[in-house]
Amino acid sequence: MHMAYAVSKAGLNMVTRMMAKQLGPEGITVVSLQPGWIKTDMGGPEADLEVDEATSEIAAMLGGITSEDNGDFLDRFGNHSDYAW
């Protein structure tokens, strides 16, 4: 386990929830997005997705985010998760 990475993810999850609570009443929707395992320096060459494929899928789902999603954790298709990543 990479401790620094895990701690940073936990912090991001809390920031998502706190910003959603603070900005939601102003009409701003905040979500965390799990993009998938992408072939980047971090993901490595064994990852499932090419950058272009992942970004296309993410761009396609962004327009479907609504205020109902505020504070939630979504994958690149807009599916909700019961847990944060």
One Martini backbone bead per residue (centre of mass of N, CA, C, O) as a GRO file, in nm:
protein
   85
    1MET     BB    1   0.098   0.036   0.021
    2HIS     BB    2   0.038   0.380  -0.043
    3MET     BB    3   0.007   0.608   0.188
    4ALA     BB    4  -0.002   0.885   0.045
    5TYR     BB    5  -0.223   0.810  -0.155
    6ALA     BB    6  -0.445   0.728   0.046
    7VAL     BB    7  -0.456   1.001   0.196
    8SER     BB    8  -0.523   1.178  -0.051
    9LYS     BB    9  -0.794   1.040  -0.113
   10ALA     BB   10  -0.932   1.102   0.154
   11GLY     BB   11  -0.910   1.408   0.122
   12LEU     BB   12  -1.070   1.433  -0.141
   13ASN     BB   13  -1.334   1.317  -0.033
   14MET     BB   14  -1.379   1.538   0.183
   15VAL     BB   15  -1.373   1.781  -0.006
   16THR     BB   16  -1.615   1.702  -0.168
   17ARG     BB   17  -1.824   1.709   0.062
   18MET     BB   18  -1.768   2.000   0.163
   19MET     BB   19  -1.814   2.151  -0.106
   20ALA     BB   20  -2.099   2.052  -0.157
   21LYS     BB   21  -2.223   2.179   0.098
   22GLN     BB   22  -2.130   2.474   0.037
   23LEU     BB   23  -2.213   2.498  -0.294
   24GLY     BB   24  -2.495   2.385  -0.349
   25PRO     BB   25  -2.675   2.643  -0.268
   26GLU     BB   26  -2.528   2.793  -0.533
   27GLY     BB   27  -2.538   2.567  -0.780
   28ILE     BB   28  -2.291   2.379  -0.712
   29THR     BB   29  -2.141   2.090  -0.841
   30VAL     BB   30  -1.984   1.818  -0.659
   31VAL     BB   31  -1.740   1.573  -0.767
   32SER     BB   32  -1.609   1.251  -0.791
   33LEU     BB   33  -1.374   1.094  -1.022
   34GLN     BB   34  -1.343   0.773  -1.170
   35PRO     BB   35  -1.158   0.702  -1.463
   36GLY     BB   36  -0.966   0.473  -1.432
   37TRP     BB   37  -0.731   0.268  -1.598
   38ILE     BB   38  -0.460   0.453  -1.717
   39LYS     BB   39  -0.221   0.523  -1.966
   40THR     BB   40   0.025   0.629  -1.763
   41ASP     BB   41   0.270   0.688  -1.556
   42MET     BB   42   0.097   0.570  -1.323
   43GLY     BB   43  -0.063   0.327  -1.469
   44GLY     BB   44   0.072   0.224  -1.710
   45PRO     BB   45   0.090  -0.017  -1.974
   46GLU     BB   46  -0.141  -0.220  -1.836
   47ALA     BB   47  -0.366  -0.059  -1.877
   48ASP     BB   48  -0.692  -0.040  -2.016
   49LEU     BB   49  -0.660   0.273  -2.099
   50GLU     BB   50  -0.669   0.522  -2.302
   51VAL     BB   51  -0.672   0.852  -2.290
   52ASP     BB   52  -0.881   0.911  -2.517
   53GLU     BB   53  -1.101   0.722  -2.413
   54ALA     BB   54  -1.142   0.837  -2.129
   55THR     BB   55  -1.198   1.137  -2.210
   56SER     BB   56  -1.447   1.080  -2.382
   57GLU     BB   57  -1.622   0.954  -2.158
   58ILE     BB   58  -1.611   1.190  -1.964
   59ALA     BB   59  -1.724   1.413  -2.150
   60ALA     BB   60  -2.001   1.268  -2.201
   61MET     BB   61  -2.093   1.270  -1.881
   62LEU     BB   62  -2.085   1.567  -1.774
   63GLY     BB   63  -2.372   1.668  -1.884
   64GLY     BB   64  -2.529   1.463  -1.667
   65ILE     BB   65  -2.479   1.634  -1.436
   66THR     BB   66  -2.639   1.700  -1.126
   67SER     BB   67  -2.754   1.805  -0.823
   68GLU     BB   68  -2.802   1.503  -0.733
   69ASP     BB   69  -2.470   1.450  -0.736
   70ASN     BB   70  -2.392   1.594  -0.495
   71GLY     BB   71  -2.110   1.445  -0.333
   72ASP     BB   72  -2.035   1.228  -0.526
   73PHE     BB   73  -1.928   0.908  -0.667
   74LEU     BB   74  -1.788   0.863  -0.992
   75ASP     BB   75  -1.767   0.737  -1.289
   76ARG     BB   76  -1.706   0.773  -1.635
   77PHE     BB   77  -2.039   0.706  -1.669
   78GLY     BB   78  -2.204   0.805  -1.390
   79ASN     BB   79  -2.174   0.607  -1.174
   80HIS     BB   80  -2.250   0.516  -0.866
   81SER     BB   81  -2.110   0.507  -0.535
   82ASP     BB   82  -2.097   0.387  -0.199
   83TYR     BB   83  -1.794   0.466  -0.236
   84ALA     BB   84  -1.488   0.574  -0.201
   85TRP     BB   85  -1.157   0.582  -0.352
   0.00000   0.00000   0.00000
